[in-house]
Amino acid sequence: MLIRILLLGVMIFHFASGFSQLVHVEYFKPKTADSIRVERNWRTREKIILAELEFERGDTVDQAALARSLKKIWNLQNFVTVDYRWDSLPGGKSVLVLMARDAVTVVPIFGGRLQMPDVTVKGGLADRNFLGRNIRLETRAQFSTTENIFGEIRLTIPRQLLWKNMSLTGGVLAEELSLERLISRQAFLHVVNPFHEDYQIILAPNLEVGIIRQTRPVRMELPPMDPVDLHYWYLRLTEDFGTITHKRHQEEGFSVQALTGFGVGLNRESENYVRASLRAEYDYILNARLQFSALWEGHYTSNPNPSFMIRYGPGDIRGIQYGDISGPLMQKAAVSVNYTWLNLDWLAVEQSVFVQYASATGMPGEPGAVRRHYAVGTGFEFTVPWYPAAGILISFAWNPNRDNWFYVEL
């Protein structure tokens, strides 16, 4: 039923009249950019911005190439405003002026979610534009009454500093898995394929490799649990088709991401396993204020260890407790209509009306056991475009768990 609603919504929004574009460039006849100048970038290096252009100084520029280039600059998600203008030079030459005003991207991380009686708090420090070169350096931790407790350090070297579209992300993660009482440690390296293209559909899979170790030391526990020592090396391939354009709090475009991978057990207790997932997202701008969004994702793993299975919580679907929806085969779907009431540099307010659904098959040994949940509601998101770290989401939902109708996320 939800899939029919999703398809109907896509058709209605696709064939409705009066469409708008998130990043709009007025039509102009192709002209030569004899010079390119960048203004208002008080932190981001000019080289980083120019690396996102699909042309260079002296090239002939048309409307489509300029629009795609502005989308790529917006997708750095480091700017409050991105705009352009053409200026004239002596001798009939032209200069393309790009205006990219930086947001504040060195931020303390303080957030969490509240759905009584469960509380989750996150803290840390992040710089999403380290040294003005779009390098992402993050350290964060989480404490929760129901979800996992963890600490993480992550570093991303962006494509503007590497060869073609290649980027690298590496990190280490230490986590206490609350439901199994396991201590998990992970180190990974993710490599984005240098031949990946944002707005062209080509086969160029990304690669991730890593090590995972999970242990449960012998403790005086009630009830007692057996000691565990699991050790894996894993490899994952991901392929992305399509690109979502981000402009402040709004999105536009489509994206399909496929993942396949396997893990190799490095000791006797650890069994080899395979995993796969598929995720599709579609966002459409009807006008400057109204956006339609649809999302579907599915996951599969052959690892019988519950800690290797995706777990949905209230941040995924309103009304459930963390881990209520989990299993070797699971899915999530959501549709929403989002209306922007206010869109200023210092405050943006967006309201959404949404329908959410999730399901998962039972654990191994529980054939036919399927857990389902749905929620219908509305939410208000308050963000500060010049300071992207500041934001709060308040939502109200009707769902089978009538007690969990209120949700807050920072």
Secondary structure, DSSP 8 states (H G I E B T S, - for coil): -HHHHHHHHHHHHHH-SS---SS-------EE-SEEEEES-SSS-HHHHHTT-SS-TTSEE-HHHHHHHHHHHHTT--EEEEEEEEEEETTTEEEEEEEEEE---EEEEEEEEEETTEEEEEEEEEEEEETTTTEEEEEEEEEESSS-EEEEEEEEE-GGGSSTT-EEEEEEEEEEETTTTEEEEEEEEEEE-TT--SSS-----EEEEEEEEEEE-----SS----EEEEEEEEEEEEEES-EEEETTEEEEEEEEEEEEEEEESSTT---EEEEEEEEEEEEESSSSEEEEEEEEEEEE----GGGS-EE-TTTSTT--TTSEE-SEEEEEEEEEEEEEEE-SS-EEEEEEEEEEEEEE--TT-TT-EEEEEEEEEEEEEE-TTSTT-EEEEEEEE-SSTT--EEEE-
